[in-house]
Amino acid sequence: MVNLMVYQSGTYRVHELVRDVTMIGRAPSNHIVIDNPVVSAQHAIVLKVGDFYRLKDLNSTNGTQINGIFVTDADLKDSDEIRFGSVKAVFAASCHKAWPKRFRGMLQTSRLWSD
């Protein structure tokens, strides 16, 4: 089970990544909607490439970071900390391993169904 945990409004929201392409941004048409003005309407995508996942920034206004480094296109590893603008997320290839203990009681989950 591969997840993207997005921290918003005091909780981590867990999104299971089951699509080959997962759209992330502020617009309601995205698979993962981040309702925050620092996030672009179409901010980034996560691509499933075989057994690996890749993050691509879509020329967002405030950029995308992995572990504090701005990226436009990069492979994701378990426990990578991602920032969409200033909104924090964690990529979890092994979900339970990546959940910080202090956040385990504050999780909400959603499954993003595959087409």
C-alpha positions as a Markdown table, in Angstrom:
| # | Residue | x | y | z |
|---|---|---|---|---|
| 1 | Met | 0.0 | 0.0 | 0.0 |
| 2 | Val | 1.5 | 3.3 | -1.2 |
| 3 | Asn | 0.2 | 6.6 | 0.3 |
| 4 | Leu | 0.7 | 10.3 | 0.2 |
| 5 | Met | 0.0 | 11.8 | 3.6 |
| 6 | Val | -0.9 | 15.5 | 3.3 |
| 7 | Tyr | -0.9 | 17.7 | 6.5 |
| 8 | Gln | -3.8 | 20.2 | 6.5 |
| 9 | Ser | -5.8 | 21.8 | 9.3 |
| 10 | Gly | -4.0 | 20.0 | 12.1 |
| 11 | Thr | -4.3 | 16.4 | 10.6 |
| 12 | Tyr | -2.6 | 14.2 | 8.1 |
| 13 | Arg | -4.9 | 13.1 | 5.4 |
| 14 | Val | -3.8 | 9.8 | 3.9 |
| 15 | His | -4.4 | 9.3 | 0.2 |
| 16 | Glu | -3.8 | 5.8 | -1.1 |
| 17 | Leu | -2.0 | 6.0 | -4.5 |
| 18 | Val | -3.7 | 3.4 | -6.8 |
| 19 | Arg | -3.7 | 5.3 | -10.1 |
| 20 | Asp | -0.9 | 5.4 | -12.6 |
| 21 | Val | -1.1 | 9.2 | -12.6 |
| 22 | Thr | -2.3 | 11.1 | -9.6 |
| 23 | Met | -3.0 | 14.9 | -10.0 |
| 24 | Ile | -2.4 | 17.2 | -7.1 |
| 25 | Gly | -3.5 | 20.8 | -6.7 |
| 26 | Arg | -6.0 | 23.3 | -5.4 |
| 27 | Ala | -8.6 | 22.8 | -8.2 |
| 28 | Pro | -11.5 | 20.4 | -7.4 |
| 29 | Ser | -10.7 | 18.4 | -10.6 |
| 30 | Asn | -7.5 | 17.0 | -9.0 |
| 31 | His | -7.4 | 13.5 | -7.4 |
| 32 | Ile | -5.8 | 15.0 | -4.3 |
| 33 | Val | -7.2 | 18.5 | -3.6 |
| 34 | Ile | -5.1 | 20.7 | -1.3 |
| 35 | Asp | -7.3 | 23.7 | -0.4 |
| 36 | Asn | -4.6 | 26.2 | 0.3 |
| 37 | Pro | -3.7 | 29.4 | -1.6 |
| 38 | Val | 0.0 | 28.6 | -1.7 |
| 39 | Val | -0.9 | 25.5 | -3.8 |
| 40 | Ser | -1.4 | 26.0 | -7.6 |
| 41 | Ala | -4.6 | 24.9 | -9.3 |
| 42 | Gln | -2.6 | 22.1 | -11.0 |
| 43 | His | 0.5 | 21.9 | -8.8 |
| 44 | Ala | 2.1 | 18.5 | -9.4 |
| 45 | Ile | 1.5 | 14.8 | -10.4 |
| 46 | Val | 2.7 | 11.5 | -9.0 |
| 47 | Leu | 3.4 | 8.9 | -11.7 |
| 48 | Lys | 3.6 | 5.2 | -11.1 |
| 49 | Val | 6.4 | 3.8 | -13.2 |
| 50 | Gly | 6.6 | 0.0 | -12.7 |
| 51 | Asp | 7.3 | -0.4 | -9.0 |
| 52 | Phe | 8.5 | 3.1 | -8.5 |
| 53 | Tyr | 6.9 | 6.5 | -8.1 |
| 54 | Arg | 8.0 | 9.8 | -9.6 |
| 55 | Leu | 6.9 | 13.4 | -8.7 |
| 56 | Lys | 6.7 | 16.1 | -11.3 |
| 57 | Asp | 6.0 | 19.8 | -10.6 |
| 58 | Leu | 3.7 | 21.3 | -13.2 |
| 59 | Asn | 5.3 | 24.8 | -13.2 |
| 60 | Ser | 3.6 | 25.7 | -10.0 |
| 61 | Thr | 3.9 | 29.2 | -8.6 |
| 62 | Asn | 5.4 | 28.3 | -5.3 |
| 63 | Gly | 7.3 | 25.2 | -6.3 |
| 64 | Thr | 7.6 | 21.6 | -5.0 |
| 65 | Gln | 10.3 | 20.4 | -2.6 |
| 66 | Ile | 11.5 | 16.9 | -1.6 |
| 67 | Asn | 13.4 | 16.8 | 1.6 |
| 68 | Gly | 14.0 | 20.6 | 1.4 |
| 69 | Ile | 15.3 | 20.7 | -2.2 |
| 70 | Phe | 13.2 | 22.3 | -4.9 |
| 71 | Val | 12.5 | 19.7 | -7.7 |
| 72 | Thr | 10.8 | 19.7 | -11.1 |
| 73 | Asp | 11.0 | 15.9 | -11.6 |
| 74 | Ala | 12.3 | 13.4 | -9.1 |
| 75 | Asp | 11.9 | 9.8 | -7.9 |
| 76 | Leu | 10.2 | 9.3 | -4.6 |
| 77 | Lys | 11.5 | 7.1 | -1.8 |
| 78 | Asp | 9.7 | 5.9 | 1.4 |
| 79 | Ser | 9.4 | 8.6 | 4.0 |
| 80 | Asp | 10.3 | 11.5 | 1.6 |
| 81 | Glu | 9.0 | 14.8 | 2.9 |
| 82 | Ile | 7.3 | 16.8 | 0.2 |
| 83 | Arg | 6.2 | 20.4 | 0.2 |
| 84 | Phe | 3.7 | 21.8 | -2.2 |
| 85 | Gly | 4.4 | 25.4 | -1.7 |
| 86 | Ser | 4.5 | 25.4 | 2.1 |
| 87 | Val | 2.0 | 22.5 | 2.5 |
| 88 | Lys | 3.7 | 19.4 | 4.0 |
| 89 | Ala | 3.2 | 15.9 | 2.8 |
| 90 | Val | 5.0 | 12.5 | 3.3 |
| 91 | Phe | 5.4 | 9.8 | 0.7 |
| 92 | Ala | 4.9 | 6.4 | 2.3 |
| 93 | Ala | 5.8 | 3.4 | 0.3 |
| 94 | Ser | 5.4 | 1.3 | 3.4 |
| 95 | Cys | 2.6 | 3.2 | 5.1 |
| 96 | His | 2.9 | 2.3 | 8.8 |
| 97 | Lys | 6.7 | 2.7 | 8.8 |
| 98 | Ala | 6.5 | 6.3 | 7.5 |
| 99 | Trp | 3.8 | 7.5 | 9.9 |
| 100 | Pro | 5.4 | 9.6 | 12.6 |
| 101 | Lys | 4.2 | 8.3 | 16.0 |
| 102 | Arg | 3.0 | 11.7 | 17.1 |
| 103 | Phe | 0.6 | 11.8 | 14.0 |
| 104 | Arg | -0.8 | 8.3 | 14.1 |
| 105 | Gly | -3.9 | 9.5 | 16.1 |
| 106 | Met | -4.6 | 12.4 | 13.7 |
| 107 | Leu | -5.0 | 10.5 | 10.4 |
| 108 | Gln | -7.9 | 10.5 | 8.0 |
| 109 | Thr | -7.8 | 8.2 | 5.0 |
| 110 | Ser | -9.2 | 8.3 | 1.5 |
| 111 | Arg | -8.8 | 5.8 | -1.3 |
| 112 | Leu | -8.3 | 7.2 | -4.8 |
| 113 | Trp | -9.9 | 4.6 | -7.0 |
| 114 | Ser | -8.3 | 3.5 | -10.2 |
| 115 | Asp | -10.2 | 3.9 | -13.4 |
